[in-house]
Amino acid sequence: MNILFLTTHLNVGGITTYVFSLAKGLKSKGHNVYVASSGGDSLTRFTEQGIIYIPIPIRTKAEINIFKLGFSFFKLIPQIKQKGIDIIHSHTRVTQVLGCLLARFTHKTHITTCHGFFRRRFFRRVFACWGNRVIAISASVREHLIRDFCLSSENIRLVYNGIDLENLKLRYAKNRDEVKRDFGLSNGSVVGIVARLSEVKGHIFLIQAMKLVLDKVGDVGLLIVGEGRMKNKLEKLTKELNIEKNVFFIPKVNRIQDALYVMDLFVMPSLKEGLGLGLMEAMAWGKAVIGSEVGGIKNLIRHGYNGFLVRPADVEALASAIIELLRDPVKASILGNNARLFIRENFSLEKMVCETERVYRECLAR
């Protein structure tokens, strides 16, 4: 098959990781994979794998940006014909609209992946642009599509994200303390999160919990990796709580493994979460994890077996869970080992690639 992925950008993040892993997996199975995007920090990762990049000016959050959609549309039409594209696969709301226009003009199969939760805006309900099939990355996302957008369950396929376990197996020339110093951390314990800095990710509750943790445990650093509009508000909060010396904001890292390497504990205190790719990667690394009892996180964490679940926005419960695992490294190690096995058995990249390929073949057969 000749497969064209559409995504807004290729900067470090969950969707980029998903697209890269899926493209790499499909290419290893003999398919030709193309990625059309506005580019980004991770572009070289794609080209190094032999994935063909097609630059388009689609870096926008506006679903009806006529100029950027139009320019991208006219640039991709001849590419689709020349390369004999069979499948157009969109990964963001903006590229859903673009993919729908391309599919209608070229009569190609259009697939979309829903990576999280959409707001019920008028334009999204009237101009759905979901494609021939919609891939939901978790059961909660599938329910959201049915409940909030009235999609038929027959057109939705549940395909969980898969983790490229081989990509996580990195050897470091530096020891852990050296890498911690590179991040500005001390030699104490490290609690971490990798997620965009938005209200829905719950950073506020984690920072508030860290105030309680520091009162009980002492030398602990909080490593926050991610960019977003909440940064100034979060930095202000750390100063108000007088814990700014223990909280470290890192806009981005080239590899999430660098951040995971130094963490003793990974926390995902989201208010909503489609599945949580950063959480999955932390589990695959064998890290002890704590997550909110919401969305796809509940599909990943089995409380007391491979991590802890806490009520969303419950600062005291979150602090208590962090303190318990920091004080009991044996329990943390057991949870981490169980987390690694759980991801390996249930969320492999090979499984995700095969199930996505099955969706493609199903559509082409029709």
C-alpha positions as CSV (number, residue, x, y, z in Angstrom):
1,M,0.0,0.0,0.0
2,N,1.0,3.6,-0.5
3,I,0.0,5.6,2.6
4,L,-0.1,9.3,3.1
5,F,-0.1,10.6,6.7
6,L,-1.4,14.2,7.3
7,T,-0.4,15.9,10.5
8,T,-0.1,19.6,11.5
9,H,3.5,19.5,12.6
10,L,6.3,17.2,13.6
11,N,7.4,18.8,16.9
12,V,8.0,16.6,19.9
13,G,4.7,15.4,21.3
14,G,2.3,12.5,21.5
15,I,0.8,12.7,18.0
16,T,4.3,13.0,16.4
17,T,5.5,10.0,18.4
18,Y,2.4,8.0,17.3
19,V,2.8,9.0,13.6
20,F,6.5,8.2,13.7
21,S,6.0,4.7,15.3
22,L,3.2,3.8,13.0
23,A,5.0,5.0,9.9
24,K,8.1,3.1,10.9
25,G,6.1,0.0,11.6
26,L,4.2,0.1,8.3
27,K,7.4,0.7,6.3
28,S,9.0,-2.3,7.9
29,K,6.1,-4.4,6.6
30,G,6.8,-3.3,3.0
31,H,4.4,-0.3,2.6
32,N,5.4,3.0,1.1
33,V,4.8,5.8,3.7
34,Y,4.6,9.5,3.1
35,V,4.2,12.3,5.7
36,A,2.8,15.7,4.7
37,S,3.2,18.3,7.4
38,S,4.7,21.7,8.2
39,G,7.8,20.0,9.6
40,G,9.3,20.4,13.1
41,D,12.0,19.2,15.5
42,S,11.4,15.5,14.8
43,L,11.6,15.7,11.0
44,T,15.1,14.1,10.8
45,R,13.8,11.0,12.7
46,F,11.4,10.4,9.8
47,T,13.8,11.0,7.0
48,E,16.4,8.8,8.6
49,Q,13.9,5.9,8.5
50,G,13.3,6.5,4.8
51,I,9.9,8.0,5.3
52,I,9.2,10.5,2.5
53,Y,8.4,14.0,3.7
54,I,6.2,16.4,1.8
55,P,6.2,20.0,3.2
56,I,2.9,21.8,3.3
57,P,1.9,25.0,5.1
58,I,-0.6,23.5,7.5
59,R,0.8,24.8,10.8
60,T,-2.5,26.3,12.1
61,K,-5.2,25.6,14.6
62,A,-7.9,27.2,12.5
63,E,-10.1,24.5,10.9
64,I,-11.2,26.9,8.2
65,N,-7.9,28.6,7.3
66,I,-8.8,28.8,3.6
67,F,-5.3,30.0,2.5
68,K,-3.3,27.2,4.3
69,L,-5.9,24.5,3.5
70,G,-6.1,25.6,-0.1
71,F,-2.4,25.8,-0.7
72,S,-1.9,22.4,0.9
73,F,-4.8,20.9,-1.0
74,F,-3.4,22.0,-4.4
75,K,0.1,20.9,-3.6
76,L,-1.0,17.4,-2.5
77,I,-3.4,16.6,-5.3
78,P,-0.7,15.9,-7.9
79,Q,1.4,14.1,-5.3
80,I,-1.5,11.7,-4.5
81,K,-1.8,10.9,-8.2
82,Q,1.9,10.6,-8.9
83,K,2.6,8.4,-5.9
84,G,-0.5,6.2,-6.3
85,I,-1.7,6.9,-2.8
86,D,-4.2,4.3,-1.6
87,I,-4.8,5.6,2.0
88,I,-5.0,9.1,3.3
89,H,-4.6,9.0,7.1
90,S,-5.3,12.3,9.1
91,H,-4.1,12.8,12.7
92,T,-5.3,16.3,13.8
93,R,-8.6,18.2,13.4
94,V,-7.2,20.6,10.8
95,T,-5.8,17.7,8.7
96,Q,-9.1,15.9,9.0
97,V,-10.7,18.7,7.0
98,L,-7.8,18.6,4.5
99,G,-8.0,14.9,4.3
100,C,-11.7,15.0,3.7
101,L,-11.3,17.5,0.8
102,L,-8.5,15.4,-0.7
103,A,-10.5,12.2,-0.5
104,R,-13.6,13.7,-2.1
105,F,-11.6,15.0,-5.0
106,T,-9.4,12.0,-5.6
107,H,-11.9,9.3,-4.5
108,K,-9.3,7.8,-2.1
109,T,-9.9,6.1,1.2
110,H,-9.7,8.5,4.1
111,I,-8.9,7.3,7.7
112,T,-8.7,9.6,10.8
113,T,-7.3,8.8,14.2
114,C,-8.9,10.5,17.2
115,H,-6.1,11.0,19.8
116,G,-8.2,12.6,22.5
117,F,-11.4,14.6,23.2
118,F,-12.8,17.3,20.9
119,R,-15.0,20.1,22.1
120,R,-18.5,20.0,20.6
121,R,-18.2,23.0,18.4
122,F,-20.8,23.8,15.7
123,F,-18.3,23.5,12.8
124,R,-17.1,20.1,14.0
125,R,-20.7,18.7,14.2
126,V,-21.8,20.1,10.8
127,F,-18.6,19.5,8.9
128,A,-17.6,16.2,10.6
129,C,-14.8,15.1,8.1
130,W,-14.3,11.9,10.0
131,G,-13.5,9.8,7.0
132,N,-14.4,6.2,6.0
133,R,-13.3,4.9,9.3
134,V,-12.2,6.5,12.6
135,I,-9.5,4.9,14.8
136,A,-10.1,5.6,18.5
137,I,-7.0,5.2,20.7
138,S,-8.9,4.1,23.8
139,A,-12.4,2.9,24.8
140,S,-13.1,6.3,26.5
141,V,-12.3,8.1,23.2
142,R,-14.6,5.7,21.3
143,E,-17.4,6.4,23.8
144,H,-16.8,10.2,23.4
145,L,-17.2,10.0,19.6
146,I,-20.4,8.1,19.9
147,R,-21.9,10.2,22.7
148,D,-20.8,13.7,21.7
149,F,-20.6,13.5,17.9
150,C,-23.2,10.8,17.2
151,L,-20.7,8.7,15.2
152,S,-21.9,5.2,14.3
153,S,-20.1,2.5,16.3
154,E,-19.8,0.6,13.0
155,N,-17.5,3.2,11.6
156,I,-15.1,3.3,14.7
157,R,-12.3,0.9,15.2
158,L,-10.6,0.7,18.6
159,V,-6.8,0.5,18.1
160,Y,-4.7,1.2,21.2
161,N,-1.4,3.1,20.9
162,G,1.6,0.8,20.7
163,I,5.0,1.5,22.2
164,D,8.2,0.9,20.2
165,L,10.0,-1.1,22.9
166,E,13.2,-1.4,20.9
167,N,13.4,2.4,20.6
168,L,13.4,2.6,24.5
169,K,16.4,0.4,24.8
170,L,19.1,3.1,25.0
171,R,22.4,2.9,26.7
172,Y,23.8,6.0,28.4
173,A,27.5,6.8,28.6
174,K,26.7,9.0,31.6
175,N,25.5,7.7,34.9
176,R,22.1,8.8,36.2
177,D,23.5,11.5,38.5
178,E,25.3,13.2,35.6
179,V,22.2,13.3,33.5
180,K,20.3,14.7,36.5
181,R,22.8,17.5,36.8
182,D,22.4,18.2,33.1
183,F,18.7,19.0,33.9
184,G,19.8,21.1,36.9
185,L,18.5,18.5,39.4
186,S,20.1,17.6,42.7
187,N,20.9,14.0,43.7
188,G,17.6,13.7,45.5
189,S,14.5,11.8,44.3
190,V,12.8,13.0,41.1
191,V,9.1,13.1,40.4
192,G,8.3,13.9,36.7
193,I,5.7,14.6,34.1
194,V,5.9,14.8,30.3
195,A,2.9,16.6,28.8
196,R,1.9,19.9,27.2
197,L,1.3,22.7,29.7
198,S,-2.4,23.0,29.5
199,E,-5.1,23.1,32.1
200,V,-6.5,19.6,31.3
201,K,-3.2,17.9,32.1
202,G,-3.5,18.9,35.8
203,H,0.0,20.4,36.4
204,I,-1.6,22.7,39.0
205,F,-2.6,19.9,41.2
206,L,0.8,18.2,40.9
207,I,2.6,21.4,41.9
208,Q,0.2,21.9,44.8
209,A,0.8,18.2,45.9
210,M,4.6,18.8,45.7
211,K,4.3,21.4,48.4
212,L,2.8,18.8,50.7
213,V,5.4,16.2,49.6
214,L,8.3,18.5,50.3
215,D,7.0,19.2,53.8
216,K,7.2,15.4,54.5
217,V,10.0,14.0,52.4
218,G,12.5,16.8,51.8
219,D,15.0,16.6,49.0
220,V,12.7,16.0,46.0
221,G,12.7,17.6,42.6
222,L,9.8,18.0,40.2
223,L,10.7,17.8,36.5
224,I,8.1,19.2,34.2
225,V,8.8,18.6,30.5
226,G,6.6,20.3,28.0
227,E,5.5,23.6,26.4
228,G,2.2,25.5,26.5
229,R,0.2,28.5,27.5
230,M,0.1,27.6,31.2
231,K,3.8,28.0,31.8
232,N,3.7,31.5,33.3
233,K,0.8,30.6,35.5
234,L,2.6,27.4,36.7
235,E,5.9,29.2,37.4
236,K,4.0,31.9,39.4
237,L,2.3,29.1,41.4
238,T,5.7,27.6,42.4
239,K,6.8,31.0,43.7
240,E,3.6,31.5,45.6
241,L,4.2,28.1,47.3
242,N,7.9,28.9,47.8
243,I,9.0,25.7,46.0
244,E,10.4,27.2,42.9
245,K,13.9,25.8,43.8
246,N,12.5,22.3,43.6
247,V,10.5,22.6,40.3
248,F,12.3,22.4,37.0
249,F,10.6,23.4,33.7
250,I,12.2,21.9,30.6
251,P,10.4,23.1,27.4
252,K,11.4,20.0,25.4
253,V,13.8,17.2,25.1
254,N,15.1,15.5,21.9
255,R,14.1,12.1,23.4
256,I,11.6,11.4,26.1
257,Q,14.0,8.7,27.3
258,D,16.4,11.4,28.6
259,A,13.7,12.6,31.0
260,L,12.5,9.2,32.0
261,Y,16.0,8.1,32.8
262,V,16.3,10.5,35.7
263,M,12.8,10.0,37.1
264,D,12.0,7.9,40.2
265,L,8.3,8.4,39.7
266,F,6.1,9.5,36.8
267,V,2.8,11.3,37.5
268,M,-0.1,12.0,35.1
269,P,-2.7,14.0,37.0
270,S,-4.9,14.8,34.0
271,L,-8.6,15.9,34.2
272,K,-9.2,14.2,30.8
273,E,-6.9,11.9,28.9
274,G,-7.4,9.9,25.7
275,L,-4.8,7.3,26.7
276,G,-1.5,9.0,27.7
277,L,1.5,8.1,25.5
278,G,4.0,9.7,27.9
279,L,2.5,7.5,30.7
280,M,2.8,4.4,28.5
281,E,6.4,5.1,27.8
282,A,7.1,5.6,31.5
283,M,5.5,2.3,32.2
284,A,7.4,0.6,29.4
285,W,10.6,1.9,31.1
286,G,9.6,0.3,34.3
287,K,8.8,3.4,36.2
288,A,6.4,3.5,39.1
289,V,3.4,5.6,37.9
290,I,0.5,7.6,39.4
291,G,-2.4,8.7,37.3
292,S,-5.9,10.3,37.6
293,E,-8.8,7.9,37.5
294,V,-10.1,9.3,34.2
295,G,-10.3,8.4,30.5
296,G,-7.7,6.1,29.0
297,I,-5.5,6.2,32.1
298,K,-7.9,3.7,33.6
299,N,-7.1,1.3,30.8
300,L,-3.4,1.5,31.6
301,I,-3.1,1.6,35.4
302,R,-4.5,-1.2,37.6
303,H,-4.4,0.2,41.1
304,G,-2.0,-1.5,43.3
305,Y,-0.6,-3.8,40.6
306,N,1.2,-1.6,38.1
307,G,0.7,1.9,39.6
308,F,-1.6,4.0,41.7
309,L,-4.9,5.7,40.6
310,V,-6.1,8.8,42.4
311,R,-9.2,10.9,42.1
312,P,-8.8,13.8,39.6
313,A,-8.0,17.2,41.2
314,D,-7.5,15.6,44.7
315,V,-4.3,17.2,45.8
316,E,-4.0,15.4,49.2
317,A,-4.6,12.0,47.6
318,L,-2.0,12.7,45.0
319,A,0.5,13.9,47.5
320,S,-0.1,10.8,49.7
321,A,0.5,8.5,46.8
322,I,3.7,10.2,45.9
323,I,5.0,10.2,49.5
324,E,4.1,6.5,49.8
325,L,6.1,5.4,46.8
326,L,9.1,7.7,47.5
327,R,9.3,6.2,51.0
328,D,8.9,2.7,49.8
329,P,11.3,2.1,46.9
330,V,10.7,-1.7,47.0
331,K,7.0,-1.2,46.3
332,A,7.8,1.4,43.6
333,S,10.2,-1.2,42.0
334,I,7.5,-3.9,42.0
335,L,4.9,-1.6,40.5
336,G,7.4,-0.5,37.8
337,N,8.3,-4.1,36.9
338,N,4.6,-5.0,36.6
339,A,4.0,-1.8,34.5
340,R,6.8,-2.9,32.1
341,L,5.3,-6.3,31.6
342,F,1.8,-4.9,31.2
343,I,2.8,-2.6,28.4
344,R,4.9,-5.3,26.7
345,E,2.0,-7.8,26.7
346,N,-0.8,-5.4,25.8
347,F,0.5,-2.4,24.0
348,S,3.2,-3.4,21.6
349,L,4.0,-1.5,18.4
350,E,3.6,-4.6,16.3
351,K,0.0,-5.0,17.6
352,M,-0.9,-1.4,16.8
353,V,0.6,-1.6,13.3
354,C,-1.2,-4.9,12.4
355,E,-4.5,-3.7,13.7
356,T,-4.2,-0.4,11.8
357,E,-3.2,-2.3,8.6
358,R,-6.3,-4.4,9.1
359,V,-8.5,-1.2,9.1
360,Y,-6.8,-0.1,5.9
361,R,-7.4,-3.4,4.1
362,E,-11.0,-3.4,5.3
363,C,-11.7,0.0,3.8
364,L,-9.9,-0.9,0.5
365,A,-11.9,-4.1,0.2
366,R,-15.1,-2.1,0.2
